[in-house]
Amino acid sequence: MLNPTTLYHLVEKKKFLYKMISIVSVYNNKKILNDYLLKSLKSQSVDYELITLDNTKGRFKSAAEALNYGREKAKGEYIMFVHQDVDLCSNIWLEKAEKMLDDLPNLGIAGVAGMSERGKNTKERGKNIIKHGIPAVTWPWGNPIQEPALVQTLDECLIIIPQSVFDVLKFDEQVCDDWHLYAVDYCLCAIKMGLGAYAIPLSIYHRATGSLHRKDYFRIFLEGPLPAGYYRTLKKLLKKHKTYFKHIYTTTGNWNTLYPLTLQKYWSLAKLGVGRMALKMGLFKI
């Protein structure tokens, strides 16, 4: 929970910030950045601050490192960390976001796609109204929301953090030393501090897709359905939060902090039916 010193800092810091959103985005493809995020920012109805970080030459080794660096330049009351391939889909997106954020009680972090602890399955737990992929389709993980919803974790495609909160809690560069799960870790830390994580009902389009190609199946069969860096980070994240959370629900999988990760990884592999798919594609013979 927040102690009196931290609470005082959050209130006092807010007085000296500009009433706007600072947008921080790390990019490795300038064309995608221009075609999606920057194009959707050109006609926004309110002022904003834009901070882009060029990682085309691998300057930053992790998202946490890059975004912590970008945040140091931010002057807005809220900081939006967003992927290069996100389209905001509306010229009043930032205006609506500011109004929503101002009304959220005890805000620690907000985003556009999250997972609640409540629900019998992934669809019931998921909260979002976003589209993704080529061609654009509604994200199947979750159900539409009409009002901001408290969640356990948020997807990294777009998150917003009050700068006053970020002064107290930064991205963990030790645990999240790759490009995965930094928003998940931040949500869990914020909740432990007594702050709220919210999915907000604002639509975006996220170009990235989770579709698989033939060459992926052999790697998946050996390593699991997600990148190796994801599992390295996940192992540290589960250890960090196991005393407070038994289950961690994310947009890329649901994880138990008490069970060995290896077993969970291959259980998720079995559920995907990757072995059957590999056989059908002729990658293995029996």
SULWO-V724199 format. One record per helix or strand. SS is the DSSP state (2 for helix, 1 for strand). FROM is the first residue (numbers start at 0). TO is the last residue. Records with the same first field share a line. If there is no record, write none. Layout:
SS: FROM-TO ; FROM-TO
This chain:
2: 3-13 ; 29-40 ; 62-70 ; 92-102 ; 121-124 ; 162-165 ; 181-191 ; 213-222 ; 227-240 ; 260-271 ; 273-279
1: 17-26 ; 47-53 ; 75-81 ; 85-86 ; 106-110 ; 112-114 ; 125-127 ; 130-131 ; 136-137 ; 142-142 ; 148-149 ; 152-153 ; 157-161 ; 195-198 ; 204-205 ; 246-249 ; 252-255
